[in-house]
Structure formats: structure tokens, C-alpha cells
Amino acid sequence: MSFRRAGEELLITQSAVSHHIAVLERALGLRLFLRKSRGIAFTPEGVRYFSAINEGFATIARGTAELRGTAAQTRVRISLLPSFAANWLVPRLALWREMRPDIEIDLDPSLHAADVEAGEADLAIRYGNGAWAGVESRLLLHEWVTPVASPALLARCQDINMPSDLLAYPLLLNARPSDWEVWAREAGLDFGGSRRIQLMDYNIVLQAAIGGQGVAMGRLSLVADLLRAGTLVQPLPQTVSSPDICYWLITPRKRPSSPATRAVIEWLTSEVAAMSAPAPNSRV
């Protein structure tokens, strides 16, 4: 229901999508969409047509995925969040290439959740509670979160000695503020009236925190190096985890993963097992 987002997914412009839809409507002699001031909506004919062609595309995708699975796969496509790719997986890829030069890993960093069942990716890594319909979800990593900020910001503003002191600062939130909600619930903080800077991607949240624009909720698996380097600091001891903030390995439910994909899954699991345990002052 967005020509703009369709264009982003197809790597073409919004106007190009609109043009293609107009050509299709002229060819069919029917209107498929109602253009509204705040978006678009299907006409009844659009609903019927979408249902029919969506089934056809899904059949093509399944056939392609099944055929690909019959060959000796040497490339594994992983759909994952840009933040997890940049801060956790990419630094480990050199080790994978040394171990398994016969299997290439292709990363698709995107906020869009790829449809692994339809063959958009061989494997996906998602963040949340694991409750996604139609796929197999396997726990990869329990995340631990704690507020983080730049030393320069903390040096020029009010000291943070207790959770309520955070409200003197702008809070940096990404599109889904589940990290802040989990931590605030455990810390007994009501941040409903706080000053907020809403940002789309967690990578942008981290850059804003490094730049001293506010306090971010640090995911320890992603900010550990920044904390060790002193680029960011942890002003409060409370470190919290929850089943709602975990990383999950997502694979198709209706078709088996290839040997190459299974090898990547085993490697990712071993890398998580080798990580350091949470700090002793952590709470679940």
C-alpha cells in the first residue's frame, strides 16, 4: 500500500512504480488503486487481481527455491537488520571465509523482513520475541540492554545516578522502542513524558549517541566494542534481558535448509556460544 516502499524494494523510483501501475491499469481497462491524499487503497478489482497474481508469484518463488535446493549450494543469502550486520556479523565474516572458502555468505541488510518461505533469502536473522507465523524460529542470541551515552554528553549535563535522571536527557529511540520499554519496566522508570528523538534504524541511533545527541538503549552484543573503547559509556549498572529482545534464526517451514545453510547456522551458533557472559549486575 505504498508506491514509495514498493520502489525501495524493487530499487526503482516511486514515479516509476506509479507509471508501471498506470500502464497496467490501461492494459486491463480497470482501476486497481484508489489514489488518496494520504496514500493508496485497492479497488475491489485490485483486491481480486492481487490475490490471483500473488498466488502465482508465490508458486514461482517456491519452484525456484526448490530447484536451487537440488544443486550443490555454494552461496547462502542472509536477510538481517543493518545494525546486526554492521556491528556483529560483518566483523566475523573474515573468520568464516578462512574456515569455509567454499561457501559464500551474501548479506541483505534491510529493515524489511524477507520472506524466507518464498525464497527471498535462505536464512533470516530477526530481532524480537520469535513469534513469526509460517516460519521456523530458532533462538540465536539473548540480548542484554542498558542505557549508553557519549562521555562528552555526560560531562556537560546532569549526573545520572538513578533511572529517573535519564529524563533530563533526550532519549534516542529507533522505530520500535522495545529495548527502552523492556529496560524501563525492569528499572521502574516511566519515560512516557520524556524528550524523544525518534530514529528509524538502530545504526542511526548509535551514531546519534556517539555524537552526543542523547541517551540510547545499548544492545550489549552490538555496543561492546564501543564501550571497551570508551566511545560510549554505561552510566547506570542495570543491565536487563527479556524474551522479547532476542535475535532469532529464521528458516522456511515447508522446505528443508540446504547443507550450506545448515553449516552457516552451526557457525553462527558457535560464535554466540563463544561470546562473554553478561555482566554480574545483570537482571532478567
CYANA upper distance limits for C-alpha pairs under 8 A (distance plus 0.5 A):
  1 MET  CA     39 GLY  CA      7.77
  1 MET  CA     40 ILE  CA      6.40
  1 MET  CA     41 ALA  CA      6.90
  2 SER  CA      6 ALA  CA      6.62
  2 SER  CA     39 GLY  CA      7.24
  2 SER  CA     40 ILE  CA      7.24
  3 PHE  CA      7 GLY  CA      6.56
  3 PHE  CA     14 GLN  CA      6.00
  3 PHE  CA     15 SER  CA      8.45
  3 PHE  CA     17 VAL  CA      6.54
  3 PHE  CA     18 SER  CA      7.02
  4 ARG  CA      8 GLU  CA      6.89
  4 ARG  CA     13 THR  CA      7.84
  4 ARG  CA     14 GLN  CA      5.21
  4 ARG  CA     17 VAL  CA      8.45
  5 ARG  CA      9 GLU  CA      6.76
  5 ARG  CA     14 GLN  CA      8.30
  6 ALA  CA     10 LEU  CA      6.66
  6 ALA  CA     14 GLN  CA      7.95
  6 ALA  CA     17 VAL  CA      7.73
  7 GLY  CA     11 LEU  CA      6.15
  7 GLY  CA     12 ILE  CA      5.32
  7 GLY  CA     13 THR  CA      5.65
  7 GLY  CA     14 GLN  CA      5.58
  7 GLY  CA     16 ALA  CA      8.09
  7 GLY  CA     17 VAL  CA      6.57
  8 GLU  CA     12 ILE  CA      6.93
  8 GLU  CA     13 THR  CA      7.72
  8 GLU  CA     14 GLN  CA      8.34
 12 ILE  CA     16 ALA  CA      6.94
 12 ILE  CA     17 VAL  CA      7.75
 13 THR  CA     17 VAL  CA      7.05
 14 GLN  CA     18 SER  CA      6.82
 15 SER  CA     19 HIS  CA      6.56
 16 ALA  CA     20 HIS  CA      6.71
 17 VAL  CA     21 ILE  CA      6.74
 18 SER  CA     22 ALA  CA      6.70
 19 HIS  CA     23 VAL  CA      6.76
 20 HIS  CA     24 LEU  CA      6.70
 21 ILE  CA     25 GLU  CA      6.63
 22 ALA  CA     26 ARG  CA      6.75
 23 VAL  CA     27 ALA  CA      6.72
 24 LEU  CA     28 LEU  CA      6.70
 25 GLU  CA     29 GLY  CA      6.27
 25 GLU  CA     30 LEU  CA      5.87
 25 GLU  CA     31 ARG  CA      6.06
 25 GLU  CA     32 LEU  CA      6.98
 26 ARG  CA     30 LEU  CA      7.34
 30 LEU  CA     45 GLU  CA      7.95
 31 ARG  CA     43 THR  CA      7.37
 31 ARG  CA     45 GLU  CA      7.78
 31 ARG  CA     46 GLY  CA      7.74
 32 LEU  CA     42 PHE  CA      6.40
 32 LEU  CA     43 THR  CA      5.84
 32 LEU  CA     44 PRO  CA      8.20
 32 LEU  CA     45 GLU  CA      6.41
 32 LEU  CA     46 GLY  CA      4.56
 32 LEU  CA     47 VAL  CA      8.25
 33 PHE  CA     40 ILE  CA      6.83
 33 PHE  CA     41 ALA  CA      5.97
 33 PHE  CA     42 PHE  CA      5.02
 33 PHE  CA     43 THR  CA      5.79
 33 PHE  CA     46 GLY  CA      6.82
 34 LEU  CA     40 ILE  CA      6.07
 34 LEU  CA     41 ALA  CA      5.67
 34 LEU  CA     42 PHE  CA      6.58
 34 LEU  CA     43 THR  CA      6.67
 35 ARG  CA     39 GLY  CA      6.98
 35 ARG  CA     40 ILE  CA      5.29
 35 ARG  CA     41 ALA  CA      7.35
 36 LYS  CA     40 ILE  CA      5.93
 36 LYS  CA     41 ALA  CA      8.10
 42 PHE  CA     46 GLY  CA      5.53
 42 PHE  CA     47 VAL  CA      6.31
 43 THR  CA     47 VAL  CA      6.87
 44 PRO  CA     48 ARG  CA      7.00
 45 GLU  CA     49 TYR  CA      6.62
 46 GLY  CA     50 PHE  CA      6.43
 47 VAL  CA     51 SER  CA      6.73
 48 ARG  CA     52 ALA  CA      6.90
 49 TYR  CA     53 ILE  CA      6.69
 50 PHE  CA     54 ASN  CA      6.18
 51 SER  CA     55 GLU  CA      6.91
 52 ALA  CA     56 GLY  CA      7.17
 53 ILE  CA     57 PHE  CA      6.70
 54 ASN  CA     58 ALA  CA      6.63
 55 GLU  CA     59 THR  CA      6.80
 56 GLY  CA     60 ILE  CA      6.92
 57 PHE  CA     61 ALA  CA      6.66
 58 ALA  CA     62 ARG  CA      6.63
 58 ALA  CA    118 ALA  CA      6.56
 59 THR  CA     63 GLY  CA      6.62
 60 ILE  CA     64 THR  CA      6.65
 61 ALA  CA     65 ALA  CA      6.63
 61 ALA  CA    118 ALA  CA      5.69
 61 ALA  CA    119 GLY  CA      6.25
 61 ALA  CA    120 GLU  CA      8.41
 62 ARG  CA     66 GLU  CA      6.57
 62 ARG  CA    117 GLU  CA      8.01
 62 ARG  CA    118 ALA  CA      6.01
 62 ARG  CA    119 GLY  CA      6.92
 63 GLY  CA     67 LEU  CA      6.60
 64 THR  CA     68 ARG  CA      6.54
 64 THR  CA    119 GLY  CA      7.92
 65 ALA  CA     69 GLY  CA      6.66
 65 ALA  CA    118 ALA  CA      7.92
 65 ALA  CA    119 GLY  CA      5.78
 66 GLU  CA     70 THR  CA      7.16
 66 GLU  CA    255 ARG  CA      8.20
 67 LEU  CA     71 ALA  CA      7.71
 68 ARG  CA     73 GLN  CA      7.90
 69 GLY  CA     73 GLN  CA      7.49
 69 GLY  CA    257 SER  CA      8.42
 69 GLY  CA    258 SER  CA      6.64
 73 GLN  CA    103 ILE  CA      8.28
 73 GLN  CA    258 SER  CA      7.58
 73 GLN  CA    259 PRO  CA      8.21
 73 GLN  CA    260 ALA  CA      6.68
 74 THR  CA    102 ASP  CA      6.79
 74 THR  CA    103 ILE  CA      5.06
 74 THR  CA    104 GLU  CA      6.56
 74 THR  CA    260 ALA  CA      7.15
 75 ARG  CA    103 ILE  CA      5.95
 75 ARG  CA    104 GLU  CA      5.03
 75 ARG  CA    105 ILE  CA      6.27
 75 ARG  CA    106 ASP  CA      7.42
 75 ARG  CA    260 ALA  CA      7.94
 76 VAL  CA    103 ILE  CA      7.71
 76 VAL  CA    104 GLU  CA      6.70
 76 VAL  CA    105 ILE  CA      5.44
 76 VAL  CA    106 ASP  CA      6.47
 76 VAL  CA    121 ALA  CA      8.46
 76 VAL  CA    122 ASP  CA      6.55
 76 VAL  CA    123 LEU  CA      8.04
 76 VAL  CA    260 ALA  CA      7.29
 76 VAL  CA    261 THR  CA      6.47
 76 VAL  CA    264 VAL  CA      8.40
 77 ARG  CA    105 ILE  CA      6.54
 77 ARG  CA    106 ASP  CA      5.17
 77 ARG  CA    107 LEU  CA      6.49
 77 ARG  CA    108 ASP  CA      7.64
 77 ARG  CA    121 ALA  CA      5.70
 77 ARG  CA    122 ASP  CA      5.71
 77 ARG  CA    123 LEU  CA      6.88
 78 ILE  CA    105 ILE  CA      7.69
 78 ILE  CA    106 ASP  CA      6.62
 78 ILE  CA    107 LEU  CA      5.53
 78 ILE  CA    108 ASP  CA      6.43
 78 ILE  CA    121 ALA  CA      6.33
 78 ILE  CA    122 ASP  CA      6.66
 78 ILE  CA    123 LEU  CA      5.36
 78 ILE  CA    124 ALA  CA      5.80
 78 ILE  CA    125 ILE  CA      7.84
 79 SER  CA    107 LEU  CA      6.69
 79 SER  CA    108 ASP  CA      5.18
 79 SER  CA    109 PRO  CA      6.48
 79 SER  CA    110 SER  CA      7.43
 79 SER  CA    113 ALA  CA      7.89
 79 SER  CA    114 ALA  CA      6.70
 79 SER  CA    121 ALA  CA      6.59
 79 SER  CA    123 LEU  CA      6.90
 79 SER  CA    124 ALA  CA      5.01
 79 SER  CA    125 ILE  CA      6.84
 80 LEU  CA     84 PHE  CA      7.40
 80 LEU  CA     85 ALA  CA      7.11
 80 LEU  CA    107 LEU  CA      7.90
 80 LEU  CA    108 ASP  CA      6.81
 80 LEU  CA    109 PRO  CA      5.60
 80 LEU  CA    110 SER  CA      6.63
 80 LEU  CA    111 LEU  CA      8.09
 80 LEU  CA    113 ALA  CA      8.28
 80 LEU  CA    124 ALA  CA      6.19
 80 LEU  CA    125 ILE  CA      5.37
 80 LEU  CA    126 ARG  CA      6.72
 81 LEU  CA     85 ALA  CA      6.77
 81 LEU  CA    109 PRO  CA      5.77
 81 LEU  CA    110 SER  CA      5.84
 81 LEU  CA    111 LEU  CA      6.17
 81 LEU  CA    125 ILE  CA      7.84
 81 LEU  CA    126 ARG  CA      7.47
 82 PRO  CA     86 ALA  CA      6.57
 82 PRO  CA    109 PRO  CA      5.02
 82 PRO  CA    110 SER  CA      6.30
 82 PRO  CA    111 LEU  CA      7.71
 82 PRO  CA    201 ASP  CA      8.29
 82 PRO  CA    203 ASN  CA      7.60
 83 SER  CA     87 ASN  CA      6.42
 83 SER  CA     88 TRP  CA      8.38
 83 SER  CA    201 ASP  CA      7.94
 83 SER  CA    202 TYR  CA      6.31
 83 SER  CA    203 ASN  CA      5.56
 83 SER  CA    222 LEU  CA      8.24
 84 PHE  CA     88 TRP  CA      5.78
 84 PHE  CA     89 LEU  CA      6.91
 84 PHE  CA    222 LEU  CA      7.48
 85 ALA  CA     89 LEU  CA      5.41
 85 ALA  CA     90 VAL  CA      6.13
 85 ALA  CA    107 LEU  CA      8.19
 85 ALA  CA    109 PRO  CA      7.01
 86 ALA  CA     90 VAL  CA      6.05
 86 ALA  CA     91 PRO  CA      8.02
 87 ASN  CA     91 PRO  CA      7.61
 87 ASN  CA    222 LEU  CA      5.72
 87 ASN  CA    223 VAL  CA      8.02
 88 TRP  CA     92 ARG  CA      7.66
 88 TRP  CA    221 SER  CA      7.57
 88 TRP  CA    222 LEU  CA      6.43
 89 LEU  CA     93 LEU  CA      6.97
 90 VAL  CA     94 ALA  CA      8.45
 92 ARG  CA     96 TRP  CA      7.29
 93 LEU  CA     97 ARG  CA      6.75
 94 ALA  CA     98 GLU  CA      6.88
 95 LEU  CA     99 MET  CA      6.78
 96 TRP  CA    100 ARG  CA      6.31
 96 TRP  CA    101 PRO  CA      8.04
 96 TRP  CA    267 TRP  CA      8.46
 97 ARG  CA    101 PRO  CA      5.33
 97 ARG  CA    103 ILE  CA      8.33
 97 ARG  CA    104 GLU  CA      8.13
103 ILE  CA    260 ALA  CA      7.24
111 LEU  CA    201 ASP  CA      8.24
113 ALA  CA    124 ALA  CA      8.45
113 ALA  CA    126 ARG  CA      8.25
114 ALA  CA    120 GLU  CA      6.27
114 ALA  CA    121 ALA  CA      6.94
114 ALA  CA    124 ALA  CA      7.58
115 ASP  CA    119 GLY  CA      7.06
115 ASP  CA    120 GLU  CA      5.86
115 ASP  CA    121 ALA  CA      7.40
116 VAL  CA    120 GLU  CA      5.81
116 VAL  CA    121 ALA  CA      5.50
116 VAL  CA    122 ASP  CA      6.57
116 VAL  CA    123 LEU  CA      7.04
116 VAL  CA    124 ALA  CA      7.55
116 VAL  CA    135 VAL  CA      8.22
116 VAL  CA    250 ILE  CA      8.05
116 VAL  CA    251 THR  CA      6.76
116 VAL  CA    252 PRO  CA      6.09
117 GLU  CA    134 GLY  CA      8.17
117 GLU  CA    135 VAL  CA      7.42
117 GLU  CA    251 THR  CA      7.94
117 GLU  CA    252 PRO  CA      5.15
117 GLU  CA    253 ARG  CA      7.39
117 GLU  CA    254 LYS  CA      7.63
117 GLU  CA    255 ARG  CA      8.35
122 ASP  CA    251 THR  CA      7.43
122 ASP  CA    252 PRO  CA      8.48
122 ASP  CA    257 SER  CA      7.88
122 ASP  CA    261 THR  CA      7.33
123 LEU  CA    249 LEU  CA      7.45
123 LEU  CA    250 ILE  CA      6.29
123 LEU  CA    251 THR  CA      5.87
123 LEU  CA    261 THR  CA      7.68
124 ALA  CA    249 LEU  CA      6.39
124 ALA  CA    250 ILE  CA      5.36
124 ALA  CA    251 THR  CA      7.24
125 ILE  CA    247 TYR  CA      6.98
125 ILE  CA    248 TRP  CA      5.95
125 ILE  CA    249 LEU  CA      5.36
125 ILE  CA    250 ILE  CA      6.49
126 ARG  CA    130 GLY  CA      8.43
126 ARG  CA    247 TYR  CA      6.07
126 ARG  CA    248 TRP  CA      5.82
126 ARG  CA    249 LEU  CA      7.32
126 ARG  CA    250 ILE  CA      7.73
127 TYR  CA    245 ILE  CA      6.89
127 TYR  CA    246 CYS  CA      6.09
127 TYR  CA    247 TYR  CA      5.09
127 TYR  CA    248 TRP  CA      6.86
128 GLY  CA    243 PRO  CA      8.33
128 GLY  CA    244 ASP  CA      5.73
128 GLY  CA    245 ILE  CA      5.35
128 GLY  CA    246 CYS  CA      5.92
128 GLY  CA    247 TYR  CA      7.06
128 GLY  CA    248 TRP  CA      8.19
129 ASN  CA    243 PRO  CA      6.26
129 ASN  CA    244 ASP  CA      4.71
129 ASN  CA    245 ILE  CA      6.61
129 ASN  CA    246 CYS  CA      6.75
130 GLY  CA    137 SER  CA      6.37
130 GLY  CA    138 ARG  CA      8.18
130 GLY  CA    139 LEU  CA      8.07
130 GLY  CA    244 ASP  CA      8.43
130 GLY  CA    246 CYS  CA      8.20
130 GLY  CA    247 TYR  CA      8.47
130 GLY  CA    248 TRP  CA      6.74
131 ALA  CA    137 SER  CA      8.15
132 TRP  CA    137 SER  CA      7.97
134 GLY  CA    252 PRO  CA      8.24
134 GLY  CA    253 ARG  CA      6.99
135 VAL  CA    250 ILE  CA      7.02
135 VAL  CA    251 THR  CA      6.54
135 VAL  CA    252 PRO  CA      5.64
135 VAL  CA    253 ARG  CA      5.35
136 GLU  CA    249 LEU  CA      8.49
136 GLU  CA    250 ILE  CA      6.13
136 GLU  CA    251 THR  CA      5.74
136 GLU  CA    252 PRO  CA      6.48
136 GLU  CA    253 ARG  CA      5.86
137 SER  CA    248 TRP  CA      6.54
137 SER  CA    249 LEU  CA      6.20
137 SER  CA    250 ILE  CA      5.36
137 SER  CA    251 THR  CA      7.31
138 ARG  CA    248 TRP  CA      5.96
138 ARG  CA    249 LEU  CA      5.53
138 ARG  CA    250 ILE  CA      7.05
139 LEU  CA    246 CYS  CA      7.80
139 LEU  CA    247 TYR  CA      6.92
139 LEU  CA    248 TRP  CA      5.10
139 LEU  CA    249 LEU  CA      6.74
140 LEU  CA    246 CYS  CA      8.01
140 LEU  CA    247 TYR  CA      5.96
140 LEU  CA    248 TRP  CA      5.47
140 LEU  CA    249 LEU  CA      6.48
140 LEU  CA    268 LEU  CA      8.28
140 LEU  CA    269 THR  CA      6.81
140 LEU  CA    272 VAL  CA      7.72
141 LEU  CA    246 CYS  CA      6.22
141 LEU  CA    247 TYR  CA      5.55
141 LEU  CA    248 TRP  CA      7.42
141 LEU  CA    272 VAL  CA      7.09
142 HIS  CA    241 SER  CA      7.54
142 HIS  CA    242 SER  CA      8.12
142 HIS  CA    243 PRO  CA      7.94
142 HIS  CA    245 ILE  CA      7.48
142 HIS  CA    246 CYS  CA      5.15
142 HIS  CA    247 TYR  CA      7.04
143 GLU  CA    219 ARG  CA      6.93
143 GLU  CA    220 LEU  CA      7.39
143 GLU  CA    221 SER  CA      7.13
143 GLU  CA    241 SER  CA      6.50
143 GLU  CA    242 SER  CA      8.10
143 GLU  CA    245 ILE  CA      6.37
143 GLU  CA    246 CYS  CA      5.68
143 GLU  CA    247 TYR  CA      7.65
144 TRP  CA    219 ARG  CA      6.35
144 TRP  CA    220 LEU  CA      6.11
144 TRP  CA    221 SER  CA      7.87
144 TRP  CA    239 THR  CA      6.77
144 TRP  CA    240 VAL  CA      5.83
144 TRP  CA    241 SER  CA      5.09
144 TRP  CA    242 SER  CA      8.27
144 TRP  CA    245 ILE  CA      8.43
144 TRP  CA    278 PRO  CA      7.90
145 VAL  CA    179 ASP  CA      7.28
145 VAL  CA    183 TRP  CA      7.39
145 VAL  CA    217 MET  CA      6.77
145 VAL  CA    218 GLY  CA      5.81
145 VAL  CA    219 ARG  CA      5.19
145 VAL  CA    220 LEU  CA      6.39
145 VAL  CA    239 THR  CA      6.06
145 VAL  CA    240 VAL  CA      5.85
145 VAL  CA    241 SER  CA      6.92
146 THR  CA    183 TRP  CA      7.53
146 THR  CA    217 MET  CA      6.05
146 THR  CA    218 GLY  CA      5.74
146 THR  CA    219 ARG  CA      7.45
146 THR  CA    220 LEU  CA      8.01
146 THR  CA    234 GLN  CA      7.61
146 THR  CA    236 LEU  CA      8.01
146 THR  CA    237 PRO  CA      8.30
146 THR  CA    238 GLN  CA      6.86
146 THR  CA    239 THR  CA      5.41
146 THR  CA    240 VAL  CA      7.12
147 PRO  CA    215 VAL  CA      6.98
147 PRO  CA    216 ALA  CA      6.19
147 PRO  CA    217 MET  CA      4.90
147 PRO  CA    218 GLY  CA      6.01
147 PRO  CA    234 GLN  CA      6.63
147 PRO  CA    235 PRO  CA      7.46
147 PRO  CA    236 LEU  CA      7.47
148 VAL  CA    209 ALA  CA      8.08
148 VAL  CA    215 VAL  CA      6.31
148 VAL  CA    216 ALA  CA      5.90
148 VAL  CA    217 MET  CA      6.49
148 VAL  CA    218 GLY  CA      6.01
148 VAL  CA    232 LEU  CA      6.58
148 VAL  CA    233 VAL  CA      5.95
148 VAL  CA    234 GLN  CA      5.28
148 VAL  CA    235 PRO  CA      7.11
149 ALA  CA    153 LEU  CA      7.37
149 ALA  CA    154 LEU  CA      7.60
149 ALA  CA    209 ALA  CA      6.03
149 ALA  CA    210 ILE  CA      7.34
149 ALA  CA    212 GLY  CA      7.47
149 ALA  CA    214 GLY  CA      7.22
149 ALA  CA    215 VAL  CA      5.41
149 ALA  CA    216 ALA  CA      6.81
149 ALA  CA    232 LEU  CA      5.77
149 ALA  CA    233 VAL  CA      6.10
149 ALA  CA    234 GLN  CA      7.34
149 ALA  CA    235 PRO  CA      8.11
150 SER  CA    154 LEU  CA      7.11
150 SER  CA    209 ALA  CA      6.62
150 SER  CA    210 ILE  CA      5.80
150 SER  CA    211 GLY  CA      7.57
150 SER  CA    212 GLY  CA      5.98
150 SER  CA    215 VAL  CA      8.49
150 SER  CA    231 THR  CA      6.77
150 SER  CA    232 LEU  CA      5.13
150 SER  CA    233 VAL  CA      6.63
151 PRO  CA    155 ALA  CA      6.58
151 PRO  CA    230 GLY  CA      8.20
151 PRO  CA    231 THR  CA      7.77
151 PRO  CA    232 LEU  CA      6.92
151 PRO  CA    233 VAL  CA      6.81
152 ALA  CA    156 ARG  CA      7.04
152 ALA  CA    212 GLY  CA      7.08
153 LEU  CA    157 CYS  CA      6.82
153 LEU  CA    212 GLY  CA      5.54
153 LEU  CA    213 GLN  CA      8.06
153 LEU  CA    214 GLY  CA      7.91
154 LEU  CA    158 GLN  CA      7.50
154 LEU  CA    159 ASP  CA      7.28
154 LEU  CA    160 ILE  CA      8.49
158 GLN  CA    165 ASP  CA      8.19
158 GLN  CA    168 ALA  CA      7.62
159 ASP  CA    165 ASP  CA      7.80
160 ILE  CA    165 ASP  CA      5.65
160 ILE  CA    166 LEU  CA      6.92
160 ILE  CA    235 PRO  CA      6.75
160 ILE  CA    236 LEU  CA      7.69
161 ASN  CA    165 ASP  CA      7.06
161 ASN  CA    235 PRO  CA      8.01
161 ASN  CA    236 LEU  CA      7.32
162 MET  CA    166 LEU  CA      8.16
162 MET  CA    236 LEU  CA      7.47
163 PRO  CA    187 ALA  CA      7.26
163 PRO  CA    188 GLY  CA      8.36
163 PRO  CA    189 LEU  CA      6.79
163 PRO  CA    236 LEU  CA      7.95
164 SER  CA    189 LEU  CA      6.83
165 ASP  CA    169 TYR  CA      8.48
166 LEU  CA    171 LEU  CA      8.33
166 LEU  CA    215 VAL  CA      8.13
167 LEU  CA    171 LEU  CA      8.22
167 LEU  CA    191 PHE  CA      7.48
167 LEU  CA    194 SER  CA      6.07
167 LEU  CA    195 ARG  CA      7.80
168 ALA  CA    194 SER  CA      8.48
169 TYR  CA    195 ARG  CA      7.53
169 TYR  CA    214 GLY  CA      6.50
169 TYR  CA    215 VAL  CA      7.17
170 PRO  CA    194 SER  CA      7.61
170 PRO  CA    195 ARG  CA      5.33
170 PRO  CA    196 ARG  CA      5.84
170 PRO  CA    197 ILE  CA      7.11
170 PRO  CA    213 GLN  CA      7.75
170 PRO  CA    214 GLY  CA      5.25
170 PRO  CA    215 VAL  CA      6.84
171 LEU  CA    194 SER  CA      7.62
171 LEU  CA    195 ARG  CA      6.65
171 LEU  CA    196 ARG  CA      5.28
171 LEU  CA    197 ILE  CA      6.58
171 LEU  CA    214 GLY  CA      5.99
171 LEU  CA    215 VAL  CA      5.51
171 LEU  CA    216 ALA  CA      6.65
172 LEU  CA    196 ARG  CA      6.53
172 LEU  CA    197 ILE  CA      5.48
172 LEU  CA    198 GLN  CA      6.74
172 LEU  CA    199 LEU  CA      7.63
172 LEU  CA    205 VAL  CA      6.58
172 LEU  CA    208 ALA  CA      8.12
172 LEU  CA    209 ALA  CA      7.90
172 LEU  CA    213 GLN  CA      8.47
172 LEU  CA    214 GLY  CA      6.40
172 LEU  CA    215 VAL  CA      6.23
172 LEU  CA    216 ALA  CA      5.38
172 LEU  CA    217 MET  CA      7.98
173 LEU  CA    177 PRO  CA      6.16
173 LEU  CA    180 TRP  CA      8.15
173 LEU  CA    196 ARG  CA      7.45
173 LEU  CA    197 ILE  CA      6.63
173 LEU  CA    198 GLN  CA      5.46
173 LEU  CA    199 LEU  CA      6.35
173 LEU  CA    205 VAL  CA      7.20
173 LEU  CA    216 ALA  CA      7.36
173 LEU  CA    217 MET  CA      8.24
174 ASN  CA    198 GLN  CA      6.30
174 ASN  CA    199 LEU  CA      5.13
174 ASN  CA    200 MET  CA      5.47
174 ASN  CA    201 ASP  CA      6.10
174 ASN  CA    202 TYR  CA      6.17
174 ASN  CA    205 VAL  CA      6.91
175 ALA  CA    198 GLN  CA      7.35
175 ALA  CA    199 LEU  CA      6.63
175 ALA  CA    200 MET  CA      5.21
175 ALA  CA    201 ASP  CA      7.16
177 PRO  CA    181 GLU  CA      6.85
178 SER  CA    182 VAL  CA      6.55
178 SER  CA    244 ASP  CA      8.29
178 SER  CA    245 ILE  CA      7.85
179 ASP  CA    183 TRP  CA      6.75
179 ASP  CA    217 MET  CA      6.93
179 ASP  CA    245 ILE  CA      7.40
180 TRP  CA    184 ALA  CA      6.31
180 TRP  CA    217 MET  CA      6.66
181 GLU  CA    185 ARG  CA      6.54
182 VAL  CA    186 GLU  CA      6.97
182 VAL  CA    240 VAL  CA      8.11
182 VAL  CA    241 SER  CA      8.23
182 VAL  CA    242 SER  CA      7.53
182 VAL  CA    244 ASP  CA      8.42
183 TRP  CA    187 ALA  CA      6.53
183 TRP  CA    239 THR  CA      8.27
183 TRP  CA    240 VAL  CA      6.43
183 TRP  CA    241 SER  CA      8.37
184 ALA  CA    188 GLY  CA      6.23
184 ALA  CA    189 LEU  CA      5.22
184 ALA  CA    190 ASP  CA      7.16
184 ALA  CA    191 PHE  CA      7.80
185 ARG  CA    189 LEU  CA      6.84
185 ARG  CA    190 ASP  CA      8.33
186 GLU  CA    240 VAL  CA      7.71
187 ALA  CA    238 GLN  CA      7.79
199 LEU  CA    204 ILE  CA      7.20
199 LEU  CA    205 VAL  CA      6.78
200 MET  CA    204 ILE  CA      7.73
200 MET  CA    205 VAL  CA      8.45
201 ASP  CA    205 VAL  CA      7.08
202 TYR  CA    206 LEU  CA      6.79
203 ASN  CA    207 GLN  CA      6.87
204 ILE  CA    208 ALA  CA      6.62
205 VAL  CA    209 ALA  CA      6.74
205 VAL  CA    216 ALA  CA      7.15
206 LEU  CA    210 ILE  CA      6.64
206 LEU  CA    216 ALA  CA      7.45
207 GLN  CA    211 GLY  CA      6.61
208 ALA  CA    212 GLY  CA      6.93
208 ALA  CA    213 GLN  CA      5.89
208 ALA  CA    214 GLY  CA      7.52
209 ALA  CA    213 GLN  CA      6.11
209 ALA  CA    214 GLY  CA      6.06
209 ALA  CA    215 VAL  CA      6.48
209 ALA  CA    216 ALA  CA      6.44
209 ALA  CA    232 LEU  CA      8.23
210 ILE  CA    231 THR  CA      7.20
210 ILE  CA    232 LEU  CA      6.98
218 GLY  CA    222 LEU  CA      8.12
218 GLY  CA    223 VAL  CA      6.77
219 ARG  CA    223 VAL  CA      6.57
220 LEU  CA    224 ALA  CA      5.86
223 VAL  CA    227 LEU  CA      6.71
224 ALA  CA    228 ARG  CA      6.71
225 ASP  CA    229 ALA  CA      6.60
226 LEU  CA    230 GLY  CA      6.63
226 LEU  CA    231 THR  CA      5.64
226 LEU  CA    232 LEU  CA      6.10
227 LEU  CA    231 THR  CA      6.63
227 LEU  CA    232 LEU  CA      5.61
227 LEU  CA    233 VAL  CA      6.10
227 LEU  CA    234 GLN  CA      7.95
237 PRO  CA    281 ASN  CA      7.14
237 PRO  CA    282 SER  CA      8.37
238 GLN  CA    281 ASN  CA      7.23
238 GLN  CA    282 SER  CA      6.71
238 GLN  CA    283 ARG  CA      7.69
239 THR  CA    279 ALA  CA      8.15
239 THR  CA    281 ASN  CA      7.37
239 THR  CA    282 SER  CA      5.10
239 THR  CA    283 ARG  CA      6.54
240 VAL  CA    282 SER  CA      6.40
240 VAL  CA    283 ARG  CA      5.51
240 VAL  CA    284 VAL  CA      5.96
241 SER  CA    245 ILE  CA      7.52
241 SER  CA    282 SER  CA      8.49
241 SER  CA    283 ARG  CA      7.16
241 SER  CA    284 VAL  CA      5.32
242 SER  CA    246 CYS  CA      7.97
242 SER  CA    284 VAL  CA      6.52
249 LEU  CA    265 ILE  CA      8.28
251 THR  CA    257 SER  CA      7.61
252 PRO  CA    256 PRO  CA      7.52
252 PRO  CA    257 SER  CA      7.84
257 SER  CA    261 THR  CA      6.44
257 SER  CA    262 ARG  CA      6.86
258 SER  CA    262 ARG  CA      6.76
259 PRO  CA    263 ALA  CA      6.65
260 ALA  CA    264 VAL  CA      6.91
261 THR  CA    265 ILE  CA      6.75
262 ARG  CA    266 GLU  CA      6.70
263 ALA  CA    267 TRP  CA      6.77
264 VAL  CA    268 LEU  CA      6.65
265 ILE  CA    269 THR  CA      6.65
266 GLU  CA    270 SER  CA      6.72
267 TRP  CA    271 GLU  CA      6.71
268 LEU  CA    272 VAL  CA      6.88
269 THR  CA    273 ALA  CA      6.79
270 SER  CA    274 ALA  CA      6.82
271 GLU  CA    275 MET  CA      7.21
278 PRO  CA    282 SER  CA      7.05
